[in-house]
Amino acid sequence: MRSEVRADQSTRWRIVGAGGFVLTLAPHALTGRDIDEARTFRVLALDAETLQARMDSPCDPDVGSRHVLELHADVEPMLGQIARVVPSPSGPLIDYAVREVPLQALRELLTLMDRLTARGLAVQNDVALPREREIIVEPRRVREVVRALMANRCPARAVAEQGRILTKLVPADIVPELPLPLEWETDDDVVPEAPFFIEIVSHFSIFRFAAGRTETRGDRMATAVPVHVERARHRAWVRARPRDGEGFISFFHPRWPELRIRRPLVDVSFDGVAFDTKRLTDVLYPGLAIEDLAIQWSDRERFDFKGIIRHVGRPGNGSGEDVAGIGLVPRSADDAGRWRDHVQRLLCPNTRADGRFSAQIWELLDRAGYFSLSGKSERDFLPQKARFGEFSRLIARSPTLGSQVVRTSARGVDGSVAAIRPYERSTFFYQTARHPSHGANGSNGEGGTARGRILRDIHLDVMTRTYRDSPNTDWLMAIVQESARFPRLAYYDVPRRYVDSGRAFILPVRPMQMTIAAGVAPPAGRVAGAPQANAHAACGPATDEERTLVCDVLARSRNPIYLDALDLVPARFELAQISESWRQAGLLRKREVLVARTTQEGPVAAAIVDLVDDGVHLFGLLDAVRIVPLRDHASPNESLLRLLEGARQFYEAYQKTTFTYYLEGEGGVERALGAGFQDMGSAFLILLRWELVPEMLEQIYQVAAPRDLPPLPPAAP
């Protein structure tokens, strides 16, 4: 699991405004110095275990002294111990640790704080601060997001400004020709009075926008297209929703062991669950640590955890008045493994990655037109077919390196996508294909599996497996053809939004491929135009000093994201750790560095030559050559051709049939074509921080949304 449960996530109520209340310290101390008269304090903040107050009158309280605290007439007195005193010109700040709170007193305190919150006199800090937040203002994107949320029929609610839920909503229709085109079905036909906010709960994020006015159309409520939409993501990963009565959480309350709590689960993830609760009955609050809890699934399977309550609020879906979220830490490796597999099955019930579908994937790639890209045919890939099948089996046994995911139906494999970790901290996503019989709006006649559902399912599965099994992944990596519609929408648009903040990098590239099969390479089996070696110029493996020089030049000339993601930093330049991981999986991973030299100038250019096993990437995009000039004034043509010829010989020694030379930057296409390379078209190398992958999945869910609702009209100029 990627995150640990931390015990420092308790939240507090802050007392605000002149309508707060005071704390009375009884005129006797249980320990420490006696107090001759009652003291009053202005309460600033409190929760179920701590209280902070400012003393109104001069006093020098002892740290460690224990006092009876009379908080309010409606709350039974509690025992508190001074944990810290902070001097202040307006009176000392005192932090109390609240001890031995009677159960009834805490229930009274929670009731009181609810009352003060409703009156605007207290504010509860949000324990679950958003991991990502953005305001979407671009009109085209606002309309695309809202239409996708409506088409996906995401659950929604109308809420007052203070957060109180007015009614539940279900997206119903879009009538683009009307001024208020968004139509909603309301809970119990209740139409709230505007203005209010609409919150839509998507797979990762909550989208929120204002509804300034409404109208009623039959049994539906209509609202306008928002001017802007706020998106907030609280969760690290998507959660699965169990069926009613399928899963329960149970534990004894750690402060009042006489309370045994057993509640139905609302949703589950690898790192935590949410469950229905009755707050005043269960007396749960953020920061409460639970050392021993169990999750029971359909009376068949039990998982044991430790946990900490992260939040309590928002109505639940079953017997509870609220919903509580809890972070989980498995009590054993067996619990951890069984829970990971269990959640994976719940999240992705229609997909598999067990290595038994290589023949069906090959057929799918052929039918989907994958083999015909860049002017090729299936015949060009047949030498890799046997190794492709072997790779499918090997990667299924090595989940930390990647996966090959399929979505199946009664007709066979409907869709497939692969992921592989070619670098220590980057996972590369590639070879996406779906069955060509699924149109944008159609179904296959077997359960209504449409194109969008296939693409959503396979991407959720392959990225969830990476999240689950490759915790060292820092970067998502992809190569996107400029002309490919879905990959651009899915893999390009989101990283583009994060380039300026340094959380993504997009590099225009031009993959040029050399075929080195017999009879296809340039005359004499060489890179066309490559000069013969002579006494004045040579090309060969880099020395240790030259490798250091290459790393120094890269550090000065390339983006740090690019260097980190492609293991082009000194600590990982040799690929020692990742190559060993591949070897243990039965796969080959290697890097060679070639250097072109002249007698006058020494090293003038280098080629970084990466190699992976056959069958990993059928188009050979990971058998990659990248050229690094080492002298600004050196003539590039002769050294380039020498390096490419050296790379060709390197790949030929490993019986490779193709390799790819990446042009990074402007120019060089004609020179590469003249050397015998095939132009594979303009593309982008995409690198995105892994913590932003949920944003990419959110985008995929939007791009793949059903097309049964019309698009929203463009914004007025």
Buried (B, 14 or more C-beta within 10 A) or exposed (E): BBBEBEEEBBBBBBBBEEEBBBBBBBEEBEEBEEBEEEBEBBBBBBBBBBBBBBBBEEBEBEEEBBBBBBBBEEBBBBBBBBBEBEEEEEBBBBBBBBEEBEBEBBBBBBBBBBEBBEEEBBBBEEBBEBBBEBEBEEBEBBBBBBBBBBBBEBEBBBBEEEEEBBBBBBBBBBBBEBEBBBBBBBEEEEBBEBEBBBBBEBBBBBBBBBBEEBBEBEEBBBBBBBEEBBBBBBBBBBBBBBEEEBBBBBBBBEBEEEBEBEBBBBBBBBBBBBBBBBBBEBBBBBBBBBEEBBBBBEEEEEBBBBBBBBBBBBEBBEEBEBBBBBBBBBBEEEBBEBBBEBBBEBBBEBBBBEBEBBBBBBBBBBBBEBBEBBEBEBEBBEBBBEBBBBBBBBBBEBBBBBBBBBBBBEEEBBBBBBBBBBBBBBBBBBBBBBBEEBEEEEBBEEEEBBBBBBBBBBBBBBBBBBBBBBEEBBBBBBBBBBEBEBBBBBBBBBBBBBBEEEBBBBBEBBBBBBBBEEEEBBEEBBBBBBBEEEEEBBBEEBEEEBBEBBBEBBEEEBBEBBBBBBBBBBEBBEBEEBBEBBEEBBBBBBBBBBBBBBEEEEBBBBBBBBBBBBBBBBBBBBBBBBBBBBBEEBEBBBBBBBBBBBBBBBBBEEEBBBBBBBBBEEEBBEBBEBBBBBBBBBBBBBBBBBBBBBBBBBBBBBBBBBBEBBEBEEEEE
